[in-house]
Amino acid sequence: MSTQPSYDDLLALPAYSAQPVPVAFEDINGYLNVRHYLGIGSEGLDESLVNLGIPFNWPLLSGLACLSAEHHLTYLHELKTGDAMSVRVRLVGRTERAVHAVVYILDDTNRQLTCVFEEIFLCVRVTERRTEPWPADIAANFDARIAEDAAYAWQPMLSGSLGLR
């Protein structure tokens, strides 16, 4: 049976969006409201793309954007207001126009994986709102990162509900 990577396994990946759980994101029980997990993970994914040639202002610079096409979320543990959290990203594959990523949200206070989501995101021409191939330099950066991530001793547990086509 497959299991999620351990907290210690995930520490090998760069940390993004490291912050305490803000009071403004609290639910009535004092925990991170479920609606914020995707937003926090998406911010971390966006940060991870900067090193691959996709800055936050990429749509303005290139006319291209990364748009999410699919998500699959799994909640494993709750984050309490004030807990330290971080996001880790592993790229697992790509096609000419799409990338498959796994995003991990860690509870750094209690040293555990709290949420994992898979995402398929696309390269889209902003004006036409149509997919197009990744620019060659970014495609090469994705390929290098995918190869680097594949070298870890652990494998991501994939939902089976998402895939590249």
N, C-alpha and C positions, 0 to 999 in steps of 0.2 A: 504494500500500500504506500502510495506517495504521501509525503508530508511536506509542509512548508519548510523553507530553510530556517535555521535557528537565528536568533538575534545576533549571535557572534558571527555567523556566516555573513549576515547582511552588513555588518560593520566594515567589511572589505570594500563595499561600494561607497562612492562619495556621498556625503550628506548634503541635502538641499532643504530649504525652507525650515531650518532648525529654529524652533521657537517654543515658548510655553503655550499651552492651550489657553486662549484668551477668554476672559469672563463673558465677553459679548457672544461667544460661540456656545455658551453653556445651555443645556436643556434644563427642564424643571427639576431634574434629579442631580444636577451639579456635574454632569458629564458633557463631553463634546457631543453636540447635537448631530445626529446621523447625517443631516444634509451637508455638513461641512467637511466630511472626510474626502469626498470627491474633489472639492475645491482646493483643499490643502494639498492633496496628491497631485492635482493638475498643476498647481504652482510649482511643485518640486520637479515635475516632468518638464515644464517650460524652462526652469532654471538649468536642467541637465542638457537641454538642447543648445544653450548658448555656446558651449565649448565645441559643438559640432557645426557651428556656422549659422545658427538660427537665433539671432538676438531678439529681444522682446519687440523691437520695432521692425522686424523682418517684413511685415506687410507694407510698411511705408517705404522701406529701402528697395524691395524687390517686386512688390505686387503679388507676392506669394504668401500663403498662410498655412499653418498646420491646423486642420480641423478634425475633431474627434468624430469617428464614425460608429464605434461600438465600445461598450464597457461591460465588464463583469466584476462586481465587487464581492468580497468576502470579509465579513467582520469577525475577528477572532477574540478581541478583548476591548474593553472600553478605556478611553482616555478621560481622566478627571481634570477639571479646570485647574490650571497651574502646572500640570505634568509637562515635562520637557518632551518634545516630539521632534522627529526628523523624517525626511523622505529619502528613500533610496530607489534607484531606477536601474532596471536591467533590460536591455534591448535583446529580443530573441529572434527577430527576423525582419526582412523587408522585401517588398516587391518594387517595381518601377515607380509606383505611386503611393505606397502605404508602408507603415512601420507597425510592428507588433511590439509593445512594451509591457513590462510588468512593473508596477509601482507598489512599493512597500512603505507603509507608514509605521514608524517605530515609536514605541513608548520608551523613551530613553531614561525616564525616572525609574521605571520598574523593569527595564531591560527585557522587553518582550515585543514581538510583532503584534500590532493591533489591527491592522487592516491591510489587505492586499487587493489591488485591482489590476486587471488586464485592460489594455486599451489598444485599439487600432486607430491610428490617426493618418490622415491623408495630406498630400501636397495639393493645395488648391489655389488656382488663380483667382484673386480676390474679385476682380471686376466681372468675370464671367461666372464665378461660383462653380467652376468645373475642375476636376482633378487634372493634373498634368505630372509628367515625370519630375522626380527630384533633380535639382541641378547637379551636374556631375561632381562638383567638389563636395557637396553635402552628401550625395550618395556614397562617395568614397569614405567620408567621415563616418557615416552610418555603418558601412561595411567593416571598417576598422573597429568601431565600438562593439558591434555584434560579435566579431571574432574575439575581442578582448573579454567580453562578458561570458562567452562560451568556454573560456579557459578556466573559469572557477570550478572548484571540485564539486560543487553542489549544483543541482538542476532546479529551475523554477518549477513549481507545481502549477500547471496550466489547467484551466477550467474545461477545456475541450469544446467550449461553446463559441470561442472566437478563433479565427484563423485568417491568414492572408489568402487572397484569391487573385 
